[in-house]
Amino acid sequence: MLLKNTLKSILIKILPTKVIHKLQLLRFYLKYLPNNIYTKQHVKINQLTNGIDLNITQKKINRWFKLSRHQVTIVIPSYNDFEVLKPCIDSLYKTVKLKKLKIIIVDDYCQESSRKQLKQLENKQTKIIYRSKNGGFSKAINTGLKEVDQDSDVIILNSDIVCQANWFENLMYGAYKINKHVGICGPKLLYQDQTIQSAGSFRSLYGFEHYFRFEPPDNQLSQIPQYCLAITGACLYIKRELINKIGLLSEEYKFTYEDIDYCLRTWRENYRVLYFPKSQLIHYEGKTREKNKKTQDNMNDSMAIFWNKWNSWFNDRQLRNDYHQFRLIFLVNNEKTHQTAIKIINKLSNEEYFSQIWSVKRRFRVKDQTFNLRLFKNYDSLNQELIDQQAVKISLDWKTNYCVILASFKTGKAVFLKDHFEKQVEKTDDTSIKTLMLASNRQELINLNLANLNKDFFLSLEKF
């Protein structure tokens, strides 16, 4: 101890004051650094490579909300559904303690008995708009949107929703704090029996499906915030800047697909669609559908309109450069994946492919400069440029899966080299890391094994 104090006094005398202050700050930082930043491997994932922060607590959200909340108007379409609308409004007042909160209910059914019931809900905060005739979901929502103040964000909310504690502030936090490019944020929706109804939507062979449908509410993979192709229109937080950019909902859809259409328009304009599970709501799905006998016919018409409009968006992706070569972008996260990328490029080495390797600076020491290599300052700058690239975007590591998924909603195709992935998951002892690994293998990824890596594989990408 005496020797330690002696050395300390000598250093104080010989070192400049600025250096001493920096050393003191460093000592303080290391002493009080939260323990959860470290694991046995010394590094803990607190932020995914797509930029989503995982270290979010309710206390942190509440603190932000008090200082930074935005003006919001909630627009609710009503279809002769007072029996579910009344509990919805009651739950709104119970969970959102804002005197300036505005609610617009659009009556799209126009029956006199319905109007008499709706008048019970009207007050200084809640406005009722009575349409002269039935126009459908999009028409009703747009009628309400036109009445919203120009400086206000919007939450589209189904009448058969029951709001849960903290849903409102959490949804707003997701829209603003996860990434500045988020335009739409959606919650986790639960059925009445508490199983998951929707955790974001993806495209399948059968159309569009909800992630984790009918799974338990505490499903670990459903707890990870994710960028999604679309969020169901039962609850959408839409930022004002996005509305100003892309306008209102499309009214060509008679029933369904208008929410997916709006989300695709969001991606097309370089905004993002985020699933944020810290916000949860109960959704009595389909409670108003049975009231309309034309529901199925309208759904079929809407589906035809949607695919006529968006088929080329999905199926005609440009994957080649001007020389008709397949353009391949390999995302690497460390020296091992970098060497794997080089091996693959050597295997494909001919005039039919143009390959690049992308990564962030200081992730590893690059020993081989033979191939086209692009290094970015951070993953945010990498992701922003990757989104617009017309190419096959290939992830060689579960961490970079999140990057290629984010970058494939608008352009290109996302591919994941799955060799040894299951073995890596099995060998991982840290349950939180294992969850992140499994959550990275999303439906948007096209899985690939080295044994199947050939021209036929890339040709298949152009067909679907």
N, C-alpha and C positions, 0 to 999 in steps of 0.2 A: 504493500500500500504506500509506503514511504517513497519507494522508487517511482511508483506511478504518479504520485503528487509532484515529485521533483521534475519528472519529464514534462508534466502538464505545465508547470510554472515556466520551464525553459521555453516550451513552444509558444506560450502566450507572449513572452518577451520578444521572440525572434520573428514570429509570424505577423503579417499585416492584419489590421482589425477586420477587414472585409472577409479574409480567409477564415479567421476565427469564428465570425458570425455564421458563415456557411457551414463550418464543421459542427457548430452547435445546433443549427437547424437540421442537419443530416442526422445527428445523434438523436434528436427529439423525434424525427420522422420514423427512424428505425425502431425506436423504443415503443412508440404508440401505433405503429402500423397494424391494422386489423389482421388477426391471425388467419382469417379465412382467405387471404390472398395467396397463402402458401399451402402446398400439399407435400406429400412425401417426395414428389418429383420436383419440388421447389416452385412450380408454377401452377397457378390455378386459373381456369378459364373464367373470367368475369365479363368478357365481351366476345361475342362471336365474330367471325371474320366478315360477316355481313353488317357489322356495326351495332347489332342489337345488344344492349346492356342487360345482363342477367342479375346484377346486384341491385335490385329494386325492392325496397321495403315500403309498406303502407305508410310508415312514418315519413319517408322521403317524399312520397307522392303527396301526402297531405300538406307538407311544408311548402312544396312547389305550388300546389293549388291555391293556397292562401295568398301567395305573392303574385302569381302569374295567370290566374284563371281568365278565360276568354268568354266573351258574350256568346250565348248559345240559344237558339230557338229550336224547340222540339216539335216536329211536324208528325201528326198521327192521322192516317186515313181511317175513316169509320164507315162500316158497311152494315148498318142495322144490327149492331153488336154491343149494345149497352151492357149486357151481362158480363162481357169480358173487358170492355172499355173502362167501366167504373173502377174495378180493382186495379187496372193499369194506372189510372190517374191517381188513385189513392196511394199506390206504391211510389209513384213519382214524388208526390208531396212528402212522403215519409222519408225518402232516401236523398232527396236533393233539397238542401236547406238554403235556397237562394231566393230572396224576395224579388229579385229582378228577373228570375227565370220566366221565359215566355213559352207558352204552349199554344199551338194552333191545331185544332181538330177540324178535319175536312170531312163533312158528311157527304158521302158519295152514293147514298141510297135514296134519299129524298122522300121517305115516308113520313107522314104527319106524326104518327105515334113515335117514331124515332126522334124527330125534332123536339118533341115535348120532353123526352128523357134527356137529350143532349143539353137542353137549356139549364138543367140542374147543375151542369159542370161549368157553366160560363161564369167568369169573374174577372178581376183586374189582370190576372196572370194568364187566363185561358180564354182564347178567342175561338168561336165556332164559325166555320164557313159552310154555308148550305149551297151545294151545287144544284143546278136546275135539272140535271139528269145524270144518270150513272155513266161514268167515263172510264172506270178501271183504276188500278193502282197508280200507274204513272201519272195519269191525268189528275188524280186526287193529290198526289204528292206535289206536282208542279203548281197546282192551284195554291197550295200552302206556301211553297217556296217563293212565289211571286209576292207574298205578303210579308216576307222576312226582311228585317232591316239589312241594309247593304253592308254593315260592318259586323254582322252576326254570322257565326258558324251555324251549322244545322245538324241536328240528329234526327234521322228518319227512324220512326219507331212504330212497330206494329201494335195494333190495339190489343192483341192477345199476349202481351208481354207483362210479366210481373217483375218489377225492378228489385234488385238486391243491394245490400249495403255497399257503399263505395264504388258502385258501378260507374257513376257519372264522372267523378274526379279521376278515376283510373283510366277511363276511356279518353278523356281529354289529355291526360298525361301521355298516353300512348301516341296520340295524334301529333303532339308537339315536341316531346322530349326524346323519343327514340331516334328520330332522324328528321331533319328539316324537309326532306323530300316526301314524307308521308302526306298523302292527300286524303285517304280514307282509313279509318281505324274501326275495327269490329271486335265485339266481345266473344267470350265463350257462351254459347246458348245451351241451356239444359232443359230436358223434358220435365214434366211434372214429377216423374219418379226419380229425378236427379241424375239420370243418365245423360250423356252428351247428345245434343241434337246437332250442333255444328261447331266446328273449330276451324273454320275456313273451308273454302271449296277448291277442288281440283278437277281437271278434265280426265275423264276415263273413257273406256271404249263405249260406254253406255250414255255418255253425255257429261253431266257434272255431278259430283258427289261431295258429301261433307266428310271432312276428316274426323275420325274417331267416333262416328255415329254409333250410339247405343253402348259406348264404353262407359265405365265408371267415371264419375266427375274428377276423381283424383288420379286418373291415368297420367303417369309421369311425362309421357311424350306430349300430351295435350297441354302441359303446363309451360312449355317453352314458347315464347313469342316467335312468330314466324311471318315472313312475307308470303302472301298468298295470291293466287290468280284472281280470286274473288272472295267477297264476304256476302253472306245472305242479307237481303234487304230488310229483314226483320228488325235489324238495328245497325245503322251506319252513322258513324261520326264523319261528317264531311266538312273540311275546312273551307272557309269563304274564298280563299285564293283559288282553290280548285273549281268551285262553282263559277267564279268569274272567268276561268280559263275554258272550261268545257261545257258550261251551260246546264240546262235542266235535263231531267230524265227523258229518254226517247219515248214518245207516246205511240209509236207504231206497234208496240207489244200489247196485246190485249190482256194477257195474263202470264206471269213469270218471264224470266230472262232479262227483264229490264235492269235488275240489279247486277247481273253478270256483265251486261252491255256497258253499264256505267263504270264498272271496275276496269274493264278492258280499255275504255276510253281514258281512264286515269293512267294506266300503264303507258298507253300510246303517247301521252303528253308528258312523259318523264316524271310523273308522280308515282308514289308507291301505295300499295294496299297492305295494311298490317293487321294481323290477328294478334290481339293482346288479351291473354287469358286472365289477367288480374281483374278484368272487368267481367262480371258474370250476371246473366239474366235468365229468368225462367220463361220459356216460350211454349205456349199452348198451340203448337203448330197446326195450321189448317182449320182453326175453329170457325173461320168465316167462309171457307171455300164451299162448304156444303150448301150455302144459301143461294149459290148461283148455279143453275142447271146447265149453263153453257161452259162451265169451268174446263172440262176436258177438251172440248172443241177449241176454246181459246188458247189452251196450252199448246195444242198441236199447231195452231196457226202461228203462235209466237216462236215455237221451235224452228219452224220453216223460215220465218223472217230472220231469226238469229243466225242460222247457218248460212243463209244466202249472203248475209252481211259479213260474217267473221270466218268463214271457212278458209279463205286464203291466208288470213292472219296466222292460223295454226298450221296449215298444211303446205304452204308455199314459201317456207323460210329459205332465204338465200344462204347457202353454206359454202359457196365457191367464190373465188376472186375473179378478177377480169381475165385471167389466163385459164379459167375453167378448172383450176386446182381446188381440191377441198382445203379450206382454210381451217387449221387446227390451232387452238390456243390452249396450252397446258398450264394449269395453275399448280404451282408447287409451294410447299410450306417449309421445307427443310432440305438438307443435303441428300437424304435418301430418296425423296420423291423427285428431286432434281435429276438424280442419276437414272431413276426409272423413266422419266420423260425422255432423256437422251437415248435410252435403249429403245423405246418405242419409236422415236423419230428415225433412228438408224434402221429399224425393222421396216418402216414404211418408206424409206429413202428412195424416192423416184420422182418423176416429173408430175405425178398426179396429186401431190400434197405440198402445201406451204405451211410450215409449222413455226410457232412461236412459243416461248416459255415466259410466263408472267409471274412475278412475285413482288414482295415488298422489300425495301432496302434493309440490310442488317439482319435478315432472317437467317442467312448462312453465307459462307464464303464461296463464291462462284469460282470454280477452278477451270471450267471449260467455257470459253467464249465462242465456240464454233457455231452454235446455233443462235438464231434471232432471240435475244433476251431483252425483256423490258422490266425494269425495276421501278416501283412506285414508292412514293413517300410513305404512304399508309394504305390500309385496305379501303378506306373511304374513297380515295382518289382512284384506286384500282377498280373498285366496283362501279363508280360513275362512268368510267370509260368503257368498261366491259359490257355494260348494259346496251350500248349502241353498236357493238361489233356483230357483224353478220358472219358467224363462224360456228364451228363445233367447239363448244367450251368444255374442256375435259378436266375434271377434278381427279387428283391422284391421292387425296387424303380426305378423311371425314371433315376436317376443319374447312377445307376449301369447297366442300359440297355446298355450304351456305352461300358462297360467292356465286357459283355457277347457276344455282337455282334462282337467285335474285336477278342474275343477268340474262336469264332465258325467257322471262315472261314476255318481253317485248321483241327480242330478236334471237336468232340462232337456236341451237339445241344444247341441252345440258346433259353431259355424259359423266358417269362415275365409274372409274376402274375399281371393280369390286373384289379383285383378287385379295385374299387373306383378310377381308374386312371382318367376317364372322369370327375368325381366330383372334383378331385384335380386340374385338368386343369381349370375347370369353376371357382373355388374359387380363383385362382391365379390372382392378380391384375397387377403384373409386367409383361408387354408384352414380355420383353426379356426372362424372365424365362419361360413364357408360350410357347414361340417358342422353347426353348431348350427341354421342356417336350415333345412337339409334335414331334420334330425332333428325339427324342430318340426311338420312336415307329416305327422302320424300318421294311422293308419286311423280313429281316433276322430273326426276332423274331417270335417265335411260342407263340401266346397268350394263356393264361390259366386263368380260373376262379376257385376259390376254390371248387365250387360245382362239377366241372368235374375232380378234382384231385383224380385219382384212377389208378389202374394197367393198365386198358385199355388205358389210356392216354399215359403212358410210352411205352406200347407195340406199339402204333401207331407211336411213334417217330422212332422206328426201321424200320418201313415200308417206311417212306419218310423223 
